Amino acid sequence: MMSGSVASLEHFTYRYPGGANDALDIGELHIDDGLTVVAGASGSGKSSLLRVFNGLVPHFHGGTVGGSAEVCGHDVIATATRVLATRVGFVFQDPELQSVYPTVERDVAFGLENIAMQPRAMMQRVTEGLERTGIAHLRDRAVTTLSGGERQRLALAGVLAMRPRMLVLDEPLSQLDDDGARSVVSILATLARAGTAVVVAEHRLDQLGSIDGRMLAVEDGRVVEGSAKSARRGGDAQAFRAPSHAVSTNVAAWELQDVAAGPARTPILEGISLTGRAGEVVALVGPNGGGKTTLLRTIAGLLAPCTGHVDRAAGRIAFLPQNPMALLHRATVAAEVAWTVRGDPPSADAAMLLGELGLTSLAARDPRDLSTGERQRAAIAAVLAGAPRIALLDEPTRGMDDAARDALVNAIRRMRAAGSSIVIATHDRNLVAALADRTIAVGAGSARELAPVAVA
């Protein structure tokens, strides 16, 4: 197969090992310089398509492949992924899984070390990657201390340092605050204008719709042509504002009294005094690295306060981390949920939650075989089953399409009505508008309550 395009697929089919159906069935697809946006529901095949471009499909995942695929002049099926990696930069949905070294600088240098770049040139490339992604100030930080959004920028910095011919990104905006998302979109626009082939799978199409480019939609493994300019904009958060909700009780579920908290006993939040009540949803908003995750972990008891005191009402505390794979370790989705409620009286709650989150058809699947959005829903079902007293959710809509977010909203509203105290750390303004009874802005070492948004 010969093509003037950066990537070309012809009569390409792919089926995962043990799969009943083809995950991809593409008659013909050509990717050229500039921006290509890939849209589609969770589980539609977006990530599988992207992984063809760097050879992870089929070389890493195995399975059955047919037809032909060529990327940057290489036959994907006949070329090792280590060769394709020198031409195709890939930013994964799970940036936690892309870090190798313990410090930011060393991690950005990892790819350059693998191609034996000279130290002086390597340091110049590392600095370039850090500066372009706006994390030069994190150069000496331990990777484990970074927020989810900072880790996404770190993964991008490492890829940009390689100066790839083709840049492929899977949900790169999912954990970024508005400033971070705008910065990354600006980087992608600059690269696309300069002649790099940039392919982005993303649910936050409102951010990417401002860039001239091409739109592809993936449905059941098939690709349909569209237009990036016609991408649906994200709705005005005001339109998603939840109906007024009276807190069901004044009973405190948790309370922080003059708390200072931070990783490694180094405070990034100080003087925090907050109370969460049963039957309400509290949203934590603010910039990446501002302390939202630290606050959640402190409420949960996973991080001891440096000073101050934390009180929690009796009952189970559910905690959803930013990385859902940290929770999913059983053979099936159903087994994950059953493990959560193993000590509870029998009820229909678990089955109801699986149905609400659209997981009934996936209940017998191994969570590791699901898409990122599906894994996120599976992790949410696993932590929320059994009506916990306190539910703490860190970026719960990460990787979710609109239908999944709507399902999550309904599940949380039901839990709130049942008396759970729910705290959500998120950059998703529509989620905040749909659910939050109170909104707390976290950043610059403090946490302050925002005034309610007036509803017309």
N, C-alpha and C positions, 0 to 999 in steps of 0.2 A: 504494500500500500504506500503510495507516494502522495503527499499533500503539501500545499503551501501554507497550511494552517499550523499553529503551534501544537494543537492536539486534534486528532481525528479518530472517530469511532465509526465502524461500518459493520452492520449486521451483528452488532455486539450483544451477546447474552451472557449473563452470569447468574449462577445459583449457588448459594452457600451450602456447605456440607450438611446433608440431612434435610435440606429445604424441600418443601413440596412444590414450590413454584419459583420461577426465575425472579431474582431481585432486580435485575436490569434486563430490558429488552429494547435495544436502541437500534433503529434502522440505519440512521446516519446522523452524525453530529460533528461539527467542526467548531473549534474554539480558536479565535484570532486574538491579536493584540487588543488591549483595552479591557473594559470591565464587562464581565458576564455575571449576572445575579441569578442564582438558582433558588427558586421558591418551591414550596410544597409542604404538605402536612407531615407531622412526625411519622416515621416509618414508611414514607413514600418511596425512598430510595435515594434521597439527596446525598447522604453520606457515602453510600456505596458508589455512586457515580464519582464523587470527588476522589475516592480512594483508588479509582482506576488510574487517575492522572499520575500518581506517584508509585503505582505498582503494588500497593498493599492488597488491592484486588487485582489479580488473584493470588499473588505470591505469599502474602502473610496469612490470609484468611482461608486459603485452599478453595475447594469447591470445583464447579464445572464451568468452563468458559468456552464461548464460541465466537466466531467472527474475528475481527481485527481491531487493534487499538494502537495508535502511534502518538507519542508525545515527545516534542523537541527532537524529532528525527530518530527516536528510538522505538523499536517494536516493544510495547509494554510486556507482552507475553513472553518474549525471548530475552528481556533485559532485566538484570538484577535490580532490586530496589535501591541498593547502595549507589548504583550508577545514576538512576533516575533522580535520586536525592540531591545530586550535584546541580541539577537543572530545575527541579521542581521544589519550591519551598512549600511546606504544609503546616498550617496551624490547626490543631485539633480542637474538637468541641470541649475536651477535658484538659485544660492547660496543666492541671495538677500532674497528669500522666506524662507531660512532655519535658518536665524538668529532670535533669540528670545530676548536676553538681549542687553542692549545698549553698553556694553564694551566687548572687546575681551575675557578677562579672564573669565568673567561670562558666556559668550556665550558658550565657550568650556566646562564649568562645567555643563551646563544645563542637558545633558543626565545623568550624574553621580548623580546630585541632585534627579532626578526622580527615581533612584534605591536606594536612601537613603544611599549612600556611606559615610563613616565617613570623616570628613573634612580633616584630615591629608593625608589619602590615596587619597582623591579627588584632593588635590593640587598637589600631586605627579603625578597623571594621567594627570592633566591639563598641567603641565610643560612638561611632556613627549610628549603630543600631539602638543604643540606649538613648541618644539624643533625639532620634527621629520618633521614638515612641514615648518621649516625655518622662523617662524613668532614670535619667542620669543620676539623680539624687539618691537612687536606691542601689547604686553600683556595689556598695560594700555590704548590703543587707543580706541576712540569711533568707533563703527562699521560703522557708517554713513560716516566716513572720509576715509574708505578703498577704494582702487581701486577694479575693478571687479576681477582681478587676486588674490588680497589679500583676497577677500571674498571667493573665491574658496578654497584657502588654509585654511581659518578659518573653513569652513564647513567640510573639511577633518580632521582638527585637532580635532574637536568635536567628530567625528565618531571614529577616532583612539583612543581617550581617553577611549572609551567604550571597547576596545579590542574585537571586534566582531569575531565570528567564520566564518562569511561570510561577505565580503565587496563588495558592489554593487555601482558602480559609473556611472553616466549618463553624458557623455561629460565632464570629469573632466579637460581636457586640453584646453578647448575652449577659455579661456581668459588669459592663462598663456603665459609669454614670454618664450624664449627658455631655459633659465636657470631654470625657474620655472617648465617648462614641464619636463626637464631632472630630476629635483629633485623629482617630484611626481612619475615619471616612476621608478626611483630608489627605492622609498618607496614601490611601488606596487610589484616590483621584489623581494625585501627582504621579504615582507609578503607572497608572493606566494611560495618562496623557504622554508619558515618556516612552511608551512602547512595551511595557510589561503586560503579559496576559494575566489578568487578575480575575479569579473565579471565586465567588463568595456565595455560600449557602447561608441564608439568614431569614429569621422571622420578623426582625425589626426593619421592615421595608421602608418605613417612613424616613429613616435615616439615609438609606442608600438611594432612595428615589431621586435625590437631588443631583446625582451623578449621571452624566450621559453614558448610556451603555445598553446592554442587551439583556432581556429577561427570558429565562427558561423556567418552565414549570415542570415538576416531576410528579407523576401520579402512577402508582402501581408499577414503578420501574420504567415507565415510558416518558419521553421528553417531548414537551410541546413548546413551540416558539411563542414568545410574547414581546412585551416592550417594557423596558425599565422605567420609562416615563409614565406608564400606565399602572405602575405598582400601587396597590392600595395604600394610602397614607394611614398612619396610626390615628385612631380616633382622638378627638379632643377629650381629655380626661374628664372635663366637666360633664360631657354627655354620658359618661359611665358612672356618674356619682351615685352611690348607693342610696336607697331610701333612708330617711331618718330612722335611727335605731335607738331605742331607749335601753340603756344598760340594764340587764335583767336583775342585777344585784349590786349592792355596794360592798360586798365582801371582797377583801383584798386577797388575790391569789399569789402575788409576789410583791416584794418591796425592797428597794435599795436605799440605804441610808448613808449619805455622805461617802459614797464609794469612789475609790480610785482603783483603776484596773488596767491591765495591759499584759502582753506576752512577756515571759521571762522576768516577771515581777518589775517590769519597767512601765509605769503608767502612761497610757495615751489618752485616758479619760480620768478626770478628777472632779471631786465635789458633786457626784451624781446622786440625786435623790429622786426616785421615781416609784410609782405604785401602779400595778396592773390589777384590774378587777375581773372577777368571774363574769362571763357573758359579754366580753368586749374584745374587739380587735384593735391592737396598737400597731401602727406601721412605723418602722425606723427608716428614715431616708437620710441621704447625705453622700458625700464624695467617697470614691474608692480609697481605702486606707484610713477613713475617718473614725473608725471604731465601732461600726454597726455589729460586726461579727463578735468583737470583744464583748460588747454589751450583752448580746445573746448568750454567749458562753458563760458570762458571769451570772446571768439570771438562772441558767441551767445548772450551775454548780460545777461546770467543767473547768472553770477558771476561778481560782480563789482570788478575792479582792486583795489588793495591796494594803488598803486601809478601808475602814467602813464596815458595814454589816449588810447581809442579805438574808431576808426571810422568805420562805416559801410555804404555802399551804400544803397539807398532807395530800398525797395522791401522785399518780404517775406524771412524769415530765417527759414530753416527747421533743426530740431535737433533730431537725433536718439540717445536715451540713451542706455546704455548697457543692461538695463532690458526692453525688448519690452512691457511687461505687464503694464509698467507705461503709455503707450500711448493708449492701446487697451481697450476701455470701451463701445463701441457700440455693437449692437446685431449681426451684421454681418461684414465680411471683406469689402464687398461693401459699407456698411454704413460708415465705418471708412474712406475710400477713398473719398466718396461723401462729408463727413463733411469737409475734408481738402480743397476741391475745391468749397465749397458752395458759395463763393463770387466771383468766377472767371467766365468769359464768358464761355458758353458751348463749350466743345471741346471733342475730342476723346482721350485726353491724359490719362485720368484715366483708360479707358478700355484697352488702349495700354499697360500701365504699369502693370496692372493685368495679361495681356497675357504674357508680357515679363518675369515676375517673376513666371509664372506657377501657378497663383492663380485663373484663370477663373473658374475652377471646384470647388474651395473652396469659391467663392464669397458669397454664401448664408450661409456659416457656421459661427458659433459663434467663434471668435478668441480664446476664452478660451478653446475650445475643440480641438484645433490643437496641433500638436507636436511643440517642441521648434523651430525647423528649419522652420516650416510653419508659426509660430507666428512671427518669425524674418522677414520673407519675407512680411507678412501682415503689420508689423510696418513700414518696408521700403517703401512699396507702399503708406501707409498713410502719410508719411512725404514728399515723393518725388513727389507726384501727384501735377500737376499744375506748374511744372518747377520753383522751388524757385530760387531766386536770389543767395542765399548762402545755401549750403547743408552741414551740419556737422554730420558725421556719426561715432559713437563710437562702435568699434568692430562689423561692420555690417555683417561679415560672421560667427558670433557665431552660432554654431549648424547647419551650412549649409553643405550639401553635395556638391560634385564637380559641378553637374549640376546646382544647385541653385547659386553657386558662379559665374559660367559662365554667367548665366542670369543677375546677378547683374552687372557684368562687362559691359555687353552690354547696360544695362539701363543707367549706369553712363557715358559711352562714348557718348550716345545720348544726355544726359543732358549737357555734356561738350561742344559738338558741338553746342548746342543751346545757349551757353554763360553763363551757371551757373558756379559759383565758388564752388568747392567741396573740403572739407577737411575731411580726413579719419584717425582716430586713429586705428591702427591695429597691431597685431602680425603676420598676415597672409602674409608671404613673397611673395607668388604667387600673391596675390591681389595687393601688392605694385608694383611688376614687371609688371603686366598687365596694370596698370592704371596711376601710379604716374608720373607727369611731374617734380615734385620736391619732395624731401624727407627731412623731418626735424627730427633730432634726439633729443628727449626730455628726460632729466634726469639730476641728480646732480644739479638741480636749474637753468639749462640753456636750450636753444633751438638753435641748430646750423644746418645749411643746409649741407647735404651731397652731394658730387660730384656725377654727373650722372653716372650710370653704363654703361660702353661701350657695344655696341651691335655688335656682330661679323657679 
